[in-house]
């Protein structure tokens, strides 16, 4: 593990210390590592969402409302039959 130096203002450090006790962190380092890990995961998740949204609506073929309704009804009937529902 590599060490880094970090300067924080008094209010932020006070907030960290308050949250150490509330959330059972044993050290400031543990708290800061967790905060960094959480932020990196959030950024990664947001990047995946952005990539997904870029491809949204780019299906090679458009499906009409009539086709969607037909598919929905077919799936419902199959599920009803599988569950033994009388329709």
C-alpha positions as a Markdown table, in Angstrom:
| # | Residue | x | y | z |
|---|---|---|---|---|
| 1 | Unk | 0.0 | 0.0 | 0.0 |
| 2 | Unk | 1.2 | 3.5 | -0.8 |
| 3 | Unk | 0.9 | 6.4 | 1.6 |
| 4 | Unk | -0.4 | 9.8 | 0.6 |
| 5 | Unk | -0.6 | 13.1 | 2.4 |
| 6 | Unk | -4.0 | 14.8 | 2.7 |
| 7 | Unk | -4.9 | 18.2 | 4.1 |
| 8 | Unk | -8.5 | 18.8 | 5.3 |
| 9 | Unk | -10.1 | 21.8 | 6.9 |
| 10 | Unk | -11.2 | 21.7 | 10.5 |
| 11 | Unk | -15.0 | 21.4 | 9.8 |
| 12 | Unk | -14.5 | 18.4 | 7.5 |
| 13 | Unk | -12.2 | 16.7 | 10.0 |
| 14 | Unk | -14.7 | 17.3 | 12.8 |
| 15 | Unk | -17.5 | 15.7 | 10.6 |
| 16 | Unk | -15.2 | 12.7 | 9.9 |
| 17 | Unk | -14.5 | 12.3 | 13.6 |
| 18 | Unk | -18.2 | 12.5 | 14.4 |
| 19 | Unk | -19.0 | 9.8 | 11.8 |
| 20 | Unk | -16.2 | 7.6 | 13.0 |
| 21 | Unk | -18.0 | 7.1 | 16.2 |
| 22 | Unk | -21.5 | 6.8 | 14.8 |
| 23 | Unk | -20.6 | 4.3 | 12.1 |
| 24 | Unk | -18.0 | 2.2 | 14.0 |
| 25 | Unk | -14.9 | 3.1 | 12.1 |
| 26 | Unk | -11.8 | 2.5 | 14.0 |
| 27 | Unk | -9.6 | 5.1 | 12.3 |
| 28 | Unk | -9.8 | 8.1 | 10.1 |
| 29 | Unk | -7.9 | 6.2 | 7.4 |
| 30 | Unk | -10.5 | 3.4 | 7.4 |
| 31 | Unk | -13.2 | 6.0 | 7.0 |
| 32 | Unk | -11.4 | 7.8 | 4.2 |
| 33 | Unk | -10.6 | 4.6 | 2.4 |
| 34 | Unk | -14.3 | 3.6 | 2.5 |
| 35 | Unk | -15.4 | 7.0 | 1.3 |
| 36 | Unk | -13.0 | 6.8 | -1.6 |
| 37 | Unk | -14.0 | 3.2 | -2.5 |
| 38 | Unk | -17.7 | 4.2 | -2.4 |
| 39 | Unk | -17.1 | 7.3 | -4.6 |
| 40 | Unk | -15.1 | 5.2 | -7.2 |
| 41 | Unk | -18.0 | 2.6 | -7.3 |
| 42 | Unk | -20.5 | 5.4 | -7.8 |
| 43 | Unk | -18.5 | 6.9 | -10.6 |
| 44 | Unk | -18.2 | 3.5 | -12.3 |
| 45 | Unk | -21.9 | 2.9 | -12.0 |
| 46 | Unk | -22.7 | 6.3 | -13.4 |
| 47 | Unk | -20.4 | 5.7 | -16.4 |
| 48 | Unk | -22.1 | 2.4 | -17.1 |
| 49 | Unk | -25.5 | 4.1 | -17.0 |
| 50 | Unk | -24.2 | 6.8 | -19.4 |
| 51 | Unk | -23.0 | 4.1 | -21.8 |
| 52 | Unk | -26.3 | 2.3 | -21.6 |
| 53 | Unk | -28.3 | 5.5 | -22.2 |
| 54 | Unk | -26.2 | 6.1 | -25.4 |
| 55 | Unk | -27.5 | 2.9 | -26.9 |
| 56 | Unk | -31.1 | 3.5 | -25.8 |
| 57 | Unk | -33.5 | 3.6 | -28.7 |
| 58 | Unk | -31.0 | 2.2 | -31.2 |
| 59 | Unk | -32.7 | -1.1 | -31.8 |
| 60 | Unk | -32.3 | -2.2 | -35.4 |
| 61 | Unk | -36.1 | -2.6 | -35.7 |
| 62 | Unk | -38.9 | -0.7 | -34.2 |
| 63 | Unk | -41.7 | -2.5 | -32.4 |
| 64 | Unk | -45.3 | -1.3 | -32.8 |
| 65 | Unk | -47.7 | -1.0 | -30.0 |
| 66 | Unk | -49.8 | -3.7 | -31.6 |
| 67 | Unk | -46.8 | -6.1 | -31.6 |
| 68 | Unk | -45.9 | -5.3 | -28.0 |
| 69 | Unk | -49.5 | -5.9 | -26.9 |
| 70 | Unk | -49.6 | -9.2 | -28.8 |
| 71 | Unk | -46.3 | -10.3 | -27.1 |
| 72 | Unk | -47.5 | -9.2 | -23.7 |
| 73 | Unk | -50.8 | -11.2 | -24.1 |
| 74 | Unk | -48.9 | -14.3 | -25.3 |
| 75 | Unk | -46.5 | -14.2 | -22.3 |
| 76 | Unk | -49.4 | -13.7 | -19.9 |
| 77 | Unk | -51.3 | -16.7 | -21.3 |
| 78 | Unk | -48.2 | -18.9 | -21.1 |
| 79 | Unk | -47.6 | -17.8 | -17.5 |
| 80 | Unk | -51.3 | -18.4 | -16.7 |
| 81 | Unk | -51.1 | -21.9 | -18.2 |
| 82 | Unk | -47.8 | -22.6 | -16.3 |
| 83 | Unk | -49.4 | -21.5 | -13.0 |
| 84 | Unk | -52.6 | -23.4 | -13.6 |
| 85 | Unk | -54.8 | -20.3 | -13.7 |
| 86 | Unk | -58.1 | -20.5 | -15.5 |
| 87 | Unk | -58.7 | -17.7 | -18.0 |
